[in-house]
Amino acid sequence: MTPPRPGDRQPRLLSAKRAAEYMGLPYTSLRDAAFRGELLVVKVASRWYFDTRDLENFIQSHKERLV
């Protein structure tokens, strides 16, 4: 997935596959984080979608300094 350019409008909800690409994670890691309750999902019928705001919050909350 290419990074957004200034002025580009990106969808707020991403499919599980696109969310994994967005985060640079394997799909299974994203799915496991959702099952552990670390990532919220938006369920539409039987499909999972991920809010880009939640993905950004997840990234921010998992940052740590290696000393």
C-alpha positions in Angstrom: 0.0 0.0 0.0 1.5 3.3 -1.0 1.6 6.1 1.5 -1.1 8.8 1.1 0.0 12.0 -0.7 -1.1 15.4 0.6 -4.6 16.1 -0.6 -5.4 12.4 -1.3 -8.5 11.2 0.3 -8.1 7.8 1.9 -10.9 5.5 3.1 -11.3 5.5 6.9 -12.2 1.8 7.0 -9.8 -0.8 5.6 -10.3 -4.5 4.9 -8.3 -6.8 7.1 -5.8 -7.4 4.2 -5.4 -3.7 3.5 -5.1 -2.9 7.2 -2.3 -5.5 7.5 -0.5 -3.9 4.5 -1.0 -0.4 6.0 0.6 -1.5 9.2 3.3 -3.6 7.6 2.2 -6.7 9.4 1.4 -10.2 8.3 -2.4 -10.7 8.1 -2.2 -13.4 10.9 -0.6 -10.9 13.3 -3.4 -8.4 12.7 -6.0 -11.1 13.1 -4.4 -12.3 16.3 -4.3 -8.7 17.7 -8.0 -8.4 17.0 -8.8 -11.7 18.7 -6.8 -10.6 21.8 -8.9 -7.4 21.9 -5.9 -5.2 21.2 -7.5 -3.9 17.9 -11.1 -3.1 17.5 -12.9 -4.3 14.4 -16.0 -2.9 12.5 -18.0 -5.9 11.5 -20.2 -5.6 8.5 -22.1 -8.9 7.8 -19.3 -11.4 8.2 -16.4 -9.1 7.0 -14.0 -7.3 9.3 -12.9 -3.7 8.7 -10.4 -1.7 10.6 -10.6 2.0 11.4 -7.4 3.8 10.4 -7.7 5.9 13.6 -7.6 2.7 15.7 -4.6 1.5 13.7 -2.7 4.7 14.3 -3.6 4.6 18.0 -2.4 1.0 18.2 0.9 2.0 16.6 1.3 4.9 19.0 0.5 2.9 22.1 3.0 0.2 21.2 6.0 2.5 20.7 8.8 2.0 23.1 12.3 3.3 23.5 15.0 0.6 23.4 17.7 1.6 25.9 
